[in-house]
């Protein structure tokens, strides 16, 4: 797709959130110039699984698609001069250094506006442009822990556990891209540029929209870690993943009463639909035992017949 054809983005981004967010815009047709240090961007040197492909790391391959790259020494007058010339040709400047770094280089928002008055200047950081954590390192795992995401993903038995992918980075990247697109639309209407700010912390909080909405409206559990098989403290039974005889099965939405019937759970161990949240600790052991006694094929057939989402 080339919906953003003709839009030039000057990208000073590293690691994951910034590069992936700008990559989404490159995939939509934007002309992205990725500015790197003369030693190469961080993601050229470090990546997951200790795996390279033709000398390129997994992290680079994950976030460098459809971009052109340019190496500049931004601590040198010649490098800065080239960067300023490029800003003059750009629609968007995007960066994810710690707050203040671009200002010190003379490439911050105010400086960019002097060069290109209608510039859209997008910054992604760990904790936002100010506040007590502004100078602390912002990284997915750290933010998962700080925001509470690792806690609600963890279990009562084993404690906090991070999500198995860089979910905060990826959601932050999507917010970064959508913020830039909204700013571009606003400029089409008003002729004015603006500043866009996105943070990993805001992305992590946004991922917990359901949880925080419940909590802030008075639902206060004794423990926000996952109870038993239930995948989230604010969900009722049976919502979760259960071990079967030959694997595991996710049981999502459907009548708890219909599920109990499909699993032939004894009447005295069944819980009514209206009690799926308040009595989930009583409901899930019987569900878990019934699921464990069956194969995946048997469960799929029974759930399909009963209209249980799985």
Secondary structure as a PSIPRED ss2 file (coil, helix, strand):
# PSIPRED VFORMAT (PSIPRED V4.0)

   1 X C   1.000  0.000  0.000
   2 X C   1.000  0.000  0.000
   3 X C   1.000  0.000  0.000
   4 X C   1.000  0.000  0.000
   5 X C   1.000  0.000  0.000
   6 X C   1.000  0.000  0.000
   7 X C   1.000  0.000  0.000
   8 X E   0.000  0.000  1.000
   9 X E   0.000  0.000  1.000
  10 X E   0.000  0.000  1.000
  11 X E   0.000  0.000  1.000
  12 X E   0.000  0.000  1.000
  13 X C   1.000  0.000  0.000
  14 X C   1.000  0.000  0.000
  15 X C   1.000  0.000  0.000
  16 X C   1.000  0.000  0.000
  17 X H   0.000  1.000  0.000
  18 X H   0.000  1.000  0.000
  19 X H   0.000  1.000  0.000
  20 X H   0.000  1.000  0.000
  21 X H   0.000  1.000  0.000
  22 X H   0.000  1.000  0.000
  23 X H   0.000  1.000  0.000
  24 X H   0.000  1.000  0.000
  25 X H   0.000  1.000  0.000
  26 X H   0.000  1.000  0.000
  27 X H   0.000  1.000  0.000
  28 X C   1.000  0.000  0.000
  29 X C   1.000  0.000  0.000
  30 X C   1.000  0.000  0.000
  31 X E   0.000  0.000  1.000
  32 X E   0.000  0.000  1.000
  33 X E   0.000  0.000  1.000
  34 X E   0.000  0.000  1.000
  35 X E   0.000  0.000  1.000
  36 X E   0.000  0.000  1.000
  37 X C   1.000  0.000  0.000
  38 X C   1.000  0.000  0.000
  39 X C   1.000  0.000  0.000
  40 X C   1.000  0.000  0.000
  41 X C   1.000  0.000  0.000
  42 X H   0.000  1.000  0.000
  43 X H   0.000  1.000  0.000
  44 X H   0.000  1.000  0.000
  45 X C   1.000  0.000  0.000
  46 X C   1.000  0.000  0.000
  47 X C   1.000  0.000  0.000
  48 X H   0.000  1.000  0.000
  49 X H   0.000  1.000  0.000
  50 X H   0.000  1.000  0.000
  51 X C   1.000  0.000  0.000
  52 X E   0.000  0.000  1.000
  53 X E   0.000  0.000  1.000
  54 X C   1.000  0.000  0.000
  55 X C   1.000  0.000  0.000
  56 X E   0.000  0.000  1.000
  57 X E   0.000  0.000  1.000
  58 X H   0.000  1.000  0.000
  59 X H   0.000  1.000  0.000
  60 X H   0.000  1.000  0.000
  61 X H   0.000  1.000  0.000
  62 X H   0.000  1.000  0.000
  63 X H   0.000  1.000  0.000
  64 X C   1.000  0.000  0.000
  65 X C   1.000  0.000  0.000
  66 X C   1.000  0.000  0.000
  67 X E   0.000  0.000  1.000
  68 X E   0.000  0.000  1.000
  69 X E   0.000  0.000  1.000
  70 X E   0.000  0.000  1.000
  71 X E   0.000  0.000  1.000
  72 X C   1.000  0.000  0.000
  73 X C   1.000  0.000  0.000
  74 X C   1.000  0.000  0.000
  75 X C   1.000  0.000  0.000
  76 X C   1.000  0.000  0.000
  77 X H   0.000  1.000  0.000
  78 X H   0.000  1.000  0.000
  79 X H   0.000  1.000  0.000
  80 X H   0.000  1.000  0.000
  81 X H   0.000  1.000  0.000
  82 X H   0.000  1.000  0.000
  83 X H   0.000  1.000  0.000
  84 X H   0.000  1.000  0.000
  85 X H   0.000  1.000  0.000
  86 X H   0.000  1.000  0.000
  87 X H   0.000  1.000  0.000
  88 X H   0.000  1.000  0.000
  89 X H   0.000  1.000  0.000
  90 X C   1.000  0.000  0.000
  91 X C   1.000  0.000  0.000
  92 X E   0.000  0.000  1.000
  93 X E   0.000  0.000  1.000
  94 X E   0.000  0.000  1.000
  95 X E   0.000  0.000  1.000
  96 X C   1.000  0.000  0.000
  97 X C   1.000  0.000  0.000
  98 X C   1.000  0.000  0.000
  99 X C   1.000  0.000  0.000
 100 X C   1.000  0.000  0.000
 101 X H   0.000  1.000  0.000
 102 X H   0.000  1.000  0.000
 103 X H   0.000  1.000  0.000
 104 X H   0.000  1.000  0.000
 105 X H   0.000  1.000  0.000
 106 X C   1.000  0.000  0.000
 107 X C   1.000  0.000  0.000
 108 X C   1.000  0.000  0.000
 109 X H   0.000  1.000  0.000
 110 X H   0.000  1.000  0.000
 111 X H   0.000  1.000  0.000
 112 X H   0.000  1.000  0.000
 113 X H   0.000  1.000  0.000
 114 X H   0.000  1.000  0.000
 115 X H   0.000  1.000  0.000
 116 X C   1.000  0.000  0.000
 117 X C   1.000  0.000  0.000
 118 X C   1.000  0.000  0.000
 119 X C   1.000  0.000  0.000
 120 X E   0.000  0.000  1.000
 121 X E   0.000  0.000  1.000
 122 X E   0.000  0.000  1.000
 123 X E   0.000  0.000  1.000
 124 X E   0.000  0.000  1.000
 125 X E   0.000  0.000  1.000
 126 X C   1.000  0.000  0.000
 127 X C   1.000  0.000  0.000
 128 X C   1.000  0.000  0.000
 129 X C   1.000  0.000  0.000
 130 X C   1.000  0.000  0.000
 131 X C   1.000  0.000  0.000
 132 X C   1.000  0.000  0.000
 133 X C   1.000  0.000  0.000
 134 X C   1.000  0.000  0.000
 135 X C   1.000  0.000  0.000
 136 X C   1.000  0.000  0.000
 137 X C   1.000  0.000  0.000
 138 X C   1.000  0.000  0.000
 139 X C   1.000  0.000  0.000
 140 X H   0.000  1.000  0.000
 141 X H   0.000  1.000  0.000
 142 X H   0.000  1.000  0.000
 143 X H   0.000  1.000  0.000
 144 X H   0.000  1.000  0.000
 145 X H   0.000  1.000  0.000
 146 X H   0.000  1.000  0.000
 147 X H   0.000  1.000  0.000
 148 X C   1.000  0.000  0.000
 149 X H   0.000  1.000  0.000
 150 X H   0.000  1.000  0.000
 151 X H   0.000  1.000  0.000
 152 X H   0.000  1.000  0.000
 153 X H   0.000  1.000  0.000
 154 X C   1.000  0.000  0.000
 155 X E   0.000  0.000  1.000
 156 X C   1.000  0.000  0.000
 157 X C   1.000  0.000  0.000
 158 X C   1.000  0.000  0.000
 159 X E   0.000  0.000  1.000
 160 X C   1.000  0.000  0.000
 161 X C   1.000  0.000  0.000
 162 X C   1.000  0.000  0.000
 163 X C   1.000  0.000  0.000
 164 X C   1.000  0.000  0.000
 165 X C   1.000  0.000  0.000
 166 X C   1.000  0.000  0.000
 167 X H   0.000  1.000  0.000
 168 X H   0.000  1.000  0.000
 169 X H   0.000  1.000  0.000
 170 X H   0.000  1.000  0.000
 171 X H   0.000  1.000  0.000
 172 X H   0.000  1.000  0.000
 173 X H   0.000  1.000  0.000
 174 X H   0.000  1.000  0.000
 175 X H   0.000  1.000  0.000
 176 X H   0.000  1.000  0.000
 177 X H   0.000  1.000  0.000
 178 X H   0.000  1.000  0.000
 179 X H   0.000  1.000  0.000
 180 X H   0.000  1.000  0.000
 181 X H   0.000  1.000  0.000
 182 X H   0.000  1.000  0.000
 183 X H   0.000  1.000  0.000
 184 X H   0.000  1.000  0.000
 185 X H   0.000  1.000  0.000
 186 X H   0.000  1.000  0.000
 187 X H   0.000  1.000  0.000
 188 X H   0.000  1.000  0.000
 189 X H   0.000  1.000  0.000
 190 X H   0.000  1.000  0.000
 191 X C   1.000  0.000  0.000
 192 X C   1.000  0.000  0.000
 193 X C   1.000  0.000  0.000
 194 X E   0.000  0.000  1.000
 195 X E   0.000  0.000  1.000
 196 X E   0.000  0.000  1.000
 197 X E   0.000  0.000  1.000
 198 X E   0.000  0.000  1.000
 199 X E   0.000  0.000  1.000
 200 X H   0.000  1.000  0.000
 201 X H   0.000  1.000  0.000
 202 X H   0.000  1.000  0.000
 203 X H   0.000  1.000  0.000
 204 X H   0.000  1.000  0.000
 205 X H   0.000  1.000  0.000
 206 X H   0.000  1.000  0.000
 207 X H   0.000  1.000  0.000
 208 X C   1.000  0.000  0.000
 209 X H   0.000  1.000  0.000
 210 X H   0.000  1.000  0.000
 211 X H   0.000  1.000  0.000
 212 X H   0.000  1.000  0.000
 213 X H   0.000  1.000  0.000
 214 X H   0.000  1.000  0.000
 215 X H   0.000  1.000  0.000
 216 X H   0.000  1.000  0.000
 217 X C   1.000  0.000  0.000
 218 X C   1.000  0.000  0.000
 219 X C   1.000  0.000  0.000
 220 X C   1.000  0.000  0.000
 221 X C   1.000  0.000  0.000
 222 X C   1.000  0.000  0.000
 223 X C   1.000  0.000  0.000
 224 X C   1.000  0.000  0.000
 225 X C   1.000  0.000  0.000
 226 X E   0.000  0.000  1.000
 227 X C   1.000  0.000  0.000
 228 X C   1.000  0.000  0.000
 229 X C   1.000  0.000  0.000
 230 X E   0.000  0.000  1.000
 231 X C   1.000  0.000  0.000
 232 X C   1.000  0.000  0.000
 233 X C   1.000  0.000  0.000
 234 X C   1.000  0.000  0.000
 235 X C   1.000  0.000  0.000
 236 X C   1.000  0.000  0.000
 237 X C   1.000  0.000  0.000
 238 X C   1.000  0.000  0.000
 239 X C   1.000  0.000  0.000
 240 X E   0.000  0.000  1.000
 241 X E   0.000  0.000  1.000
 242 X E   0.000  0.000  1.000
 243 X E   0.000  0.000  1.000
 244 X E   0.000  0.000  1.000
 245 X C   1.000  0.000  0.000
 246 X C   1.000  0.000  0.000
 247 X E   0.000  0.000  1.000
 248 X E   0.000  0.000  1.000
 249 X E   0.000  0.000  1.000
 250 X E   0.000  0.000  1.000
 251 X E   0.000  0.000  1.000
 252 X C   1.000  0.000  0.000
 253 X C   1.000  0.000  0.000
 254 X C   1.000  0.000  0.000
 255 X C   1.000  0.000  0.000
 256 X H   0.000  1.000  0.000
 257 X H   0.000  1.000  0.000
 258 X H   0.000  1.000  0.000
 259 X H   0.000  1.000  0.000
 260 X H   0.000  1.000  0.000
 261 X H   0.000  1.000  0.000
 262 X H   0.000  1.000  0.000
 263 X C   1.000  0.000  0.000
 264 X C   1.000  0.000  0.000
 265 X C   1.000  0.000  0.000
 266 X C   1.000  0.000  0.000
 267 X H   0.000  1.000  0.000
 268 X H   0.000  1.000  0.000
 269 X H   0.000  1.000  0.000
 270 X C   1.000  0.000  0.000
 271 X C   1.000  0.000  0.000
 272 X C   1.000  0.000  0.000
 273 X H   0.000  1.000  0.000
 274 X H   0.000  1.000  0.000
 275 X H   0.000  1.000  0.000
 276 X C   1.000  0.000  0.000
 277 X C   1.000  0.000  0.000
 278 X C   1.000  0.000  0.000
 279 X C   1.000  0.000  0.000
 280 X H   0.000  1.000  0.000
 281 X H   0.000  1.000  0.000
 282 X H   0.000  1.000  0.000
 283 X H   0.000  1.000  0.000
 284 X H   0.000  1.000  0.000
 285 X H   0.000  1.000  0.000
 286 X H   0.000  1.000  0.000
 287 X H   0.000  1.000  0.000
 288 X H   0.000  1.000  0.000
 289 X H   0.000  1.000  0.000
 290 X H   0.000  1.000  0.000
 291 X H   0.000  1.000  0.000
 292 X H   0.000  1.000  0.000
 293 X C   1.000  0.000  0.000
 294 X C   1.000  0.000  0.000
 295 X C   1.000  0.000  0.000
 296 X H   0.000  1.000  0.000
 297 X H   0.000  1.000  0.000
 298 X H   0.000  1.000  0.000
 299 X H   0.000  1.000  0.000
 300 X H   0.000  1.000  0.000
 301 X H   0.000  1.000  0.000
 302 X H   0.000  1.000  0.000
 303 X H   0.000  1.000  0.000
 304 X H   0.000  1.000  0.000
 305 X H   0.000  1.000  0.000
 306 X H   0.000  1.000  0.000
 307 X C   1.000  0.000  0.000
 308 X C   1.000  0.000  0.000
 309 X C   1.000  0.000  0.000
 310 X C   1.000  0.000  0.000
